[in-house]
Amino acid sequence: MIRFPAEWEPQAAVLIAWPHHTGDFRNLAAVEQSYSFIADTISQYQPLLIVCRDTEHQRHIEPQLKTLENITFIHATVNDIWVRDTVFLTVENGGKLQLLNFKFNGWGDKYPYQHDNALNHNLLNSAPFKGVNFVVIDFILEGGSVESDGIDTILTTRQCLLNSNRNKDLNQQEIERQLFTHFGAKRVLWIDQENLTGDDTDAHIDTLARFCTATTIAYTASDDPQDPHHDSLQSMQRQLQALRTQSGEAYQLVPLPMPKPIYDDEGQRLPANYSNFLIINNAVLVPVYDDPNDAIALQRLTDIFPDHTIIATPCRPLVHQYGSLHCMTMQFPAKVLNL
């Protein structure tokens, strides 16, 4: 019996990869301020693993943190910092936790990925991962492309998982079989939805719609008819309304309005959204962008997670590299790591 734990279940730790000056962020100082806030916040609630280049990089990071308690540094090289898509996913297999090492190909061969695809093997040499049960899977999959309800359902988009730049020789039925086999899923809920402008993941579900409970989905919504995303997000809303839980009921749907458009220096719109929140032990970190809709998103998630502390998390600098809070983090379920 295999089960893909939901994000709201008890966690052992969260892992992030700290940006390096050789990376793609132009304003590294602003990005590091966001990283410091995120790291300080997570480490208040649970252990945090920080992947960094080497001892010199670690020494650069340490003064930016309020405390080093609850923090473990792991030295490894990465191509990019979006570890949601590159590090292990965790399942419960026969009552025991197991790490799944899927293949990563740079979001469909868009970017270099040699170091990212090798990251999990490097993690296995670090103390938290030593001796942990893992399996290597010959299937391309990014963590941000699948949402689990913790029971038997996977939520995803056709635009990503069926894209020919991932597993081009597999059709929908064969890809579903992979999800059934590796995650123990019995159902795959497919959404047809184009990616947000500036998102180069081919429409990862974690920018669009998220399980908050087994019967509740928060989703990116637009109430501005002038927004280019409006029609497609209205279509996604109708698709979500048509979905049913295991017991045949409609899901409780909670719309999260989009912030006003944020653009890079070249005038490209960036994929800012509130669906890219992170659930940890007793708290939910919510990306905010200095926008009036920040308050609406925070309140709606407060209503969904009454037993969690809702934490506004500055992410405006992160979207300049086309990702946000959930993209840069990966949680590990309780008791899977050596901590």
Order of alpha helices (4+ residues) and beta strands (2+ residues): beta-beta-alpha-beta-alpha-beta-beta-beta-alpha-alpha-beta-beta-beta-alpha-alpha-beta-beta-beta-alpha-beta-beta-beta-alpha-beta-beta
